Amino acid sequence: MNSTSTLLHLDASPRGSRSQSRRLGIDFLVAFRAANPSAQVVTRDLGRNPPPFVSEAWVEGAFAPAESQSPAAREAIAVSNAFVDELLAADQLVITTPIYNLSLPAALKAWIDQIVRAGRTFAKSASGFEGLAKNKRALILVTSGSDFRPGTPGGAYNFLEPYLRAVLGFIGITDVEFVYAHSQGADATTRSTALTEAQAAVAHFARAA
Ligand SMILES: Cc1cc2nc3c(=O)[nH]c(=O)nc-3n(C[C@H](O)[C@H](O)[C@H](O)COP(=O)(O)O)c2cc1C
């Protein structure tokens, strides 16, 4: 990554120092900063400061002509615009997240609902949809209580990875890698083996970033 590049780092767990997914993110950032001392890192703590849900005012702000929008609509869409601007300015995205109830935590879904925007991150034409958030890579660092990796029996219950691949691809981010620290609710040996493997993968991706 060159010196002017920007990394957008999002944490989705509501937990602080106990969070395994945040821990993986810290491992990534330490290695990333060592390999890319001049890169800019922008961090958003979604887990502890969740983005607002889409509201009636938000929908008005996203779809009504600017000149007819209510003050509430302008305010709601300004929040979304800030999230979109931050994403579009980034060259790379790192998201740390637990699996919650077979899928993603609501705070991360709330961020997705803020950044998937017609005319800003995707466009619709006669030939279909086109993602506008191009030339970015994403790395998703996932922790889970069980083994939900694709290809395992639990993988059939993993709706996080297929959903994130689909929605990021929809806005133009198709270079997406996943690292799993799985089985964090299992016995100590299984848990620490999975964590060590995840840490090695994170170090690899941080050096390659
Ligand atoms: C509300 C909730 C739902 C969860 N759902 C799942 C699940 O569907 N599958 C799974 O393997 N683990 C599940 N877990 C376990 C977490 O994914 C696991 O503990 C993870 O390591 C937590 O990440 P964190 O330490 O970064 O907070 C759930 C935990 C919570 C609190």
The ligand as a MOL file (V3000), in Angstrom:
LIG
                    3D

  0  0  0     0  0            999 V3000
M  V30 BEGIN CTAB
M  V30 COUNTS 31 33 0 0 0
M  V30 BEGIN ATOM
M  V30 1 C -26.2500 -12.2080 20.8890 0
M  V30 2 C -25.2180 -13.2280 20.4870 0
M  V30 3 C -25.4740 -14.0680 19.4250 0
M  V30 4 C -24.5110 -15.0030 19.0260 0
M  V30 5 N -24.7760 -15.8190 17.9600 0
M  V30 6 C -23.8280 -16.7100 17.5510 0
M  V30 7 C -24.0710 -17.5500 16.4440 0
M  V30 8 O -25.1010 -17.5300 15.7840 0
M  V30 9 N -23.0880 -18.4370 16.0800 0
M  V30 10 C -21.9030 -18.5230 16.7710 0
M  V30 11 O -21.0620 -19.3460 16.4090 0
M  V30 12 N -21.6480 -17.7090 17.8220 0
M  V30 13 C -22.5850 -16.8140 18.2250 0
M  V30 14 N -22.3240 -15.9890 19.2840 0
M  V30 15 C -20.9900 -16.0330 19.9110 0
M  V30 16 C -20.0990 -14.9030 19.4110 0
M  V30 17 O -20.0400 -14.8700 18.0070 0
M  V30 18 C -18.6860 -15.1180 19.9580 0
M  V30 19 O -18.7300 -15.1430 21.3690 0
M  V30 20 C -17.7280 -14.0430 19.4860 0
M  V30 21 O -16.4070 -14.4650 19.7830 0
M  V30 22 C -17.9950 -12.7040 20.1530 0
M  V30 23 O -17.1430 -11.7430 19.5780 0
M  V30 24 P -16.4770 -10.5940 20.4430 0
M  V30 25 O -15.5930 -11.3110 21.4560 0
M  V30 26 O -15.6880 -9.7850 19.4870 0
M  V30 27 O -17.5710 -9.8070 21.1110 0
M  V30 28 C -23.2770 -15.0780 19.7070 0
M  V30 29 C -23.0360 -14.2210 20.7980 0
M  V30 30 C -23.9920 -13.2990 21.1840 0
M  V30 31 C -23.7050 -12.3880 22.3610 0
M  V30 END ATOM
M  V30 BEGIN BOND
M  V30 1 1 1 2
M  V30 2 1 2 3
M  V30 3 2 2 30
M  V30 4 2 3 4
M  V30 5 1 4 5
M  V30 6 1 4 28
M  V30 7 2 5 6
M  V30 8 1 6 7
M  V30 9 1 6 13
M  V30 10 2 7 8
M  V30 11 1 7 9
M  V30 12 1 9 10
M  V30 13 2 10 11
M  V30 14 1 10 12
M  V30 15 2 12 13
M  V30 16 1 13 14
M  V30 17 1 14 15
M  V30 18 1 14 28
M  V30 19 1 15 16
M  V30 20 1 16 17
M  V30 21 1 16 18
M  V30 22 1 18 19
M  V30 23 1 18 20
M  V30 24 1 20 21
M  V30 25 1 20 22
M  V30 26 1 22 23
M  V30 27 1 23 24
M  V30 28 2 24 25
M  V30 29 1 24 26
M  V30 30 1 24 27
M  V30 31 2 28 29
M  V30 32 1 29 30
M  V30 33 1 30 31
M  V30 END BOND
M  V30 END CTAB
M  END
